[in-house]
Amino acid sequence: MLSPAPPTLHRRVRGYIALTKPRIIELLLVTTVPTMVVAERGMPSVWLMVATVLGGTLSAGGANAINMYVDRDIDRLMKRTQNRPLVTGLIEPRNALIFAIAIEAVAFVWLWALVNLLSAVLAVAACLFYVFVYTLWLKRTSKSNIVVGGAAGAAPVLIGWSAVTNSLSWAPVVLFAIIFYWTPPHFWALAIRYRDDYAAADVPMLPVVASLHTVAVRILAYTVLLWGLTLLFAPIGDMGAIYVVSAVVLGGAFTAMAVGLLRTPTPAKAMKLFGFSITYLTLLFAAMAADQLVRSGL
């Protein structure tokens, strides 16, 4: 019997890229550039934006790759993750870990050298939190895993703000809170769809350990809090009419969908809310940037 042919270089490269979870990185970085625009009160230098986004991409990619290394045992048990490169054997675990640590180190040096030390420290702190607090501790032990763990995903707004100002203030803290409270309804909606996967892997995501009605109530509660925080950001961030109108309309739409899920708590409704949550975040932060660019005359 012939042994299978070794994977091509192209497949290996794609495997290493997959370790970084590029779709998640895209979502996180949607918030970075608009935050920089708000911090600058106009358009920051193109070079600074590129340097910050590349550094943030490397840092988030390193954290995601470590997450895949740690979770390779449960990824084998879940249908939606059974094609990940560490499960299929495309990438060896040791090589994945070396790759992850290497790009995390490069991210720190890159951000320190080309942006500032505060941004570099924030990026590494987010990685450490994601790996040690969420992945190694909370994910497999607590139904509040994604609530607390979402703090790591909120770090890009702090990094983007500090890249421009080399400091932090109440405005980026509220932006951090917006992402923090957006994450649970976003992720719980997806977890409803993949409830059986998480149950098979013995991961206590909220939809596994609570009824769909309870999950829908929590989603609605967090969505209302999120809506309030987006409105609070208007005076704290000195935002104008474009942002305020967008925050009101988008928050209302998100809340209406959460109410719809509460009335009819089904996986199909949950996936519609999940899809909209991505659109919501993208449009909200685009409105922030547009608001400041218009007001600055650009």
Buried (B, 14 or more C-beta within 10 A) or exposed (E): EEEEEEBEEEEBEEBBEBBBBBEBBEBBBBBBBBBBBBBBEEBBEEEBBEBBBBBBBBBBBBBBBBBBBBBBEBBBBBEEBEEBBBBBEBBEEEBBBEBBBEBBBBBBEBBBEBBBEBBBBBBBBBBBBBBEBBBBBBBBEBBEBBBBBBBBBBBBBBBBBBBBBEEBEEBBBBBBBBBBBBBBBBBBBBBBBBBEBBBBBEBBBBBBBBEBEEBBBBBBBBBBBBBBBBBBBBEBBBBBEBBBEBBBEBBEBBBEBBBBBBEEBEBEBBBBBBEBBBEBBBBBBBBBBBBBBEBEEE
